[in-house]
Amino acid sequence: MIALVEILVLAVSVLIAPDRADALRATAPRDLTRETAAAHLAAASIAGFLTDTDPALLLAIAHHESRYAFRVVARERGRKVSCGVMTPEPTHDRAACADATSSMLAGYLAGARHLRTWSDACHGDRRCTLIGYAGGYALIRACARGEKLRGCRVPGVFGARATAIERALDPRTGT
């Protein structure tokens, strides 16, 4: 099954126009080559389609969380880890990382599903969704109280990068 998923991403990435891959690469030239940009664009597009989430936002989160490294395992508070390109849902179970890091698409799907869960829980409110993705209900409550936590700035950070990616991919959307 994993090989089939990787073939799907490869097939879609081959269909991505080189100028679109170059446009994404231009937003993170130290982190992406033309080939890896095409693969990330393909994986984010597939995951976005399957979960009804914005591929540019998925790419923005991937840039912030892992700098597009899809096999990443990041340490979290409380001896937890987050795994995959979008590092969603911290866990104590390192074995759970096997799925999220098995392929680029698996990582994007895990992150996109987590983002979709928060979007549903927040009734589509983007700020709430992104804060929830970053830190759960505790962070949502803290930000609502006006606490000046780093996680409260996540919507601006993710949103700005998503906008930059959208503009790079389709210059007609920007000014």
C-alpha positions as CSV (number, residue, x, y, z in Angstrom):
1,M,0.0,0.0,0.0
2,I,2.8,2.4,0.9
3,A,4.5,1.9,-2.5
4,L,1.1,2.6,-4.2
5,V,0.8,5.9,-2.3
6,E,4.3,6.9,-3.3
7,I,3.6,6.1,-6.9
8,L,0.5,8.2,-6.7
9,V,2.4,11.2,-5.4
10,L,5.2,10.7,-8.0
11,A,2.6,10.5,-10.8
12,V,0.9,13.7,-9.7
13,S,4.2,15.5,-9.1
14,V,5.3,14.6,-12.7
15,L,2.1,16.3,-14.0
16,I,2.8,19.5,-12.0
17,A,4.1,22.1,-14.4
18,P,7.7,23.0,-13.7
19,D,6.8,26.7,-13.3
20,R,4.5,25.8,-10.4
21,A,7.2,23.7,-8.7
22,D,9.6,26.5,-9.2
23,A,7.1,29.0,-7.8
24,L,6.7,26.9,-4.6
25,R,10.5,26.4,-4.4
26,A,10.9,30.2,-4.5
27,T,9.0,30.5,-1.2
28,A,11.6,28.2,0.5
29,P,14.7,27.9,-1.7
30,R,16.9,26.4,1.0
31,D,14.4,23.7,1.8
32,L,13.1,22.6,-1.6
33,T,14.5,21.6,-5.0
34,R,12.2,21.6,-8.1
35,E,11.6,17.9,-7.6
36,T,10.8,18.0,-3.9
37,A,8.7,21.1,-4.4
38,A,6.6,19.2,-7.0
39,A,6.3,16.3,-4.7
40,H,5.1,18.5,-1.8
41,L,2.7,20.3,-4.0
42,A,1.3,17.0,-5.2
43,A,1.0,15.6,-1.7
44,A,-0.6,18.7,-0.3
45,S,-3.0,18.9,-3.2
46,I,-4.1,15.3,-2.8
47,A,-4.5,15.7,0.9
48,G,-6.3,19.0,0.5
49,F,-8.7,17.5,-1.9
50,L,-9.4,14.4,0.2
51,T,-10.0,16.4,3.4
52,D,-11.4,19.6,1.9
53,T,-8.6,21.7,3.3
54,D,-6.5,24.4,1.6
55,P,-3.3,22.9,0.1
56,A,-1.5,26.3,0.5
57,L,-2.3,26.2,4.2
58,L,-1.1,22.6,4.4
59,L,2.2,23.7,2.7
60,A,2.5,26.7,5.1
61,I,2.1,24.4,8.1
62,A,4.6,21.9,6.7
63,H,7.1,24.7,6.1
64,H,6.7,26.0,9.7
65,E,6.7,22.6,11.4
66,S,9.4,20.7,9.5
67,R,10.8,22.8,6.8
68,Y,9.3,20.2,4.5
69,A,11.2,17.3,6.0
70,F,8.6,14.5,5.8
71,R,10.3,12.0,8.1
72,V,10.7,14.4,11.0
73,V,10.1,13.4,14.6
74,A,9.9,16.5,16.8
75,R,10.2,16.5,20.5
76,E,7.2,18.0,22.4
77,R,6.5,18.9,26.0
78,G,5.7,16.1,28.4
79,R,8.0,13.6,26.7
80,K,5.8,13.5,23.6
81,V,6.7,13.6,19.9
82,S,5.0,14.9,16.8
83,C,5.7,13.1,13.5
84,G,5.6,13.8,9.8
85,V,5.8,16.8,7.6
86,M,3.1,18.7,9.5
87,T,3.8,17.3,13.0
88,P,0.2,16.9,14.1
89,E,-1.1,15.4,17.3
90,P,1.7,14.9,19.8
91,T,1.9,11.4,21.2
92,H,3.8,9.3,23.7
93,D,3.9,6.4,21.2
94,R,6.9,6.7,19.0
95,A,5.6,3.7,17.1
96,A,2.7,5.8,16.0
97,C,5.2,7.9,14.0
98,A,5.7,5.0,11.6
99,D,2.5,5.9,9.7
100,A,3.0,9.7,9.6
101,T,6.6,9.4,8.4
102,S,6.0,6.4,6.0
103,S,5.5,8.7,3.0
104,M,5.1,12.4,2.2
105,L,1.4,11.9,1.4
106,A,0.9,10.0,4.7
107,G,2.3,13.0,6.6
108,Y,0.2,15.5,4.7
109,L,-3.0,13.4,5.2
110,A,-2.3,13.1,8.9
111,G,-1.9,16.9,9.2
112,A,-4.8,17.6,6.9
113,R,-7.1,15.3,8.9
114,H,-6.0,17.0,12.1
115,L,-6.6,20.4,10.6
116,R,-10.0,19.3,9.4
117,T,-10.9,18.1,12.9
118,W,-10.1,21.5,14.3
119,S,-11.9,23.3,11.5
120,D,-15.0,21.3,12.3
121,A,-14.6,21.8,16.1
122,C,-14.2,25.6,15.5
123,H,-17.1,25.8,13.0
124,G,-14.8,26.9,10.2
125,D,-13.3,29.9,12.2
126,R,-9.8,30.0,10.7
127,R,-8.1,31.6,13.7
128,C,-9.6,29.1,16.2
129,T,-8.8,26.3,13.8
130,L,-5.1,27.2,13.5
131,I,-4.7,27.9,17.3
132,G,-6.4,24.5,18.0
133,Y,-4.0,22.8,15.5
134,A,-1.1,24.4,17.3
135,G,-2.1,23.8,20.9
136,G,-5.6,22.4,21.4
137,Y,-8.4,23.8,23.5
138,A,-6.1,25.0,26.3
139,L,-4.3,27.3,23.8
140,I,-7.6,28.4,22.3
141,R,-8.8,29.5,25.8
142,A,-5.6,31.2,26.7
143,C,-5.6,33.2,23.4
144,A,-9.2,34.1,24.0
145,R,-8.3,35.4,27.4
146,G,-5.8,37.7,25.7
147,E,-2.7,35.9,26.9
148,K,0.4,36.8,24.9
149,L,1.6,33.3,24.1
150,R,3.7,32.4,21.1
151,G,1.0,30.0,19.9
152,C,-1.5,32.8,19.7
153,R,0.5,34.2,16.8
154,V,0.2,31.0,14.8
155,P,-2.8,32.1,12.6
156,G,-0.8,35.1,11.4
157,V,2.4,33.0,10.8
158,F,0.6,30.2,8.9
159,G,-1.7,32.6,7.2
160,A,1.0,34.9,5.9
161,R,3.0,31.9,4.5
162,A,-0.1,30.4,2.9
163,T,-0.8,33.8,1.2
164,A,2.8,33.9,0.0
165,I,2.5,30.4,-1.4
166,E,-0.9,31.2,-3.1
167,R,0.6,34.3,-4.7
168,A,3.7,32.5,-5.9
169,L,1.6,29.7,-7.4
170,D,-0.9,32.1,-9.0
171,P,0.5,35.6,-9.3
172,R,-3.0,36.8,-10.5
173,T,-4.3,36.4,-6.9
174,G,-1.8,38.9,-5.4
175,T,-1.4,42.6,-5.9
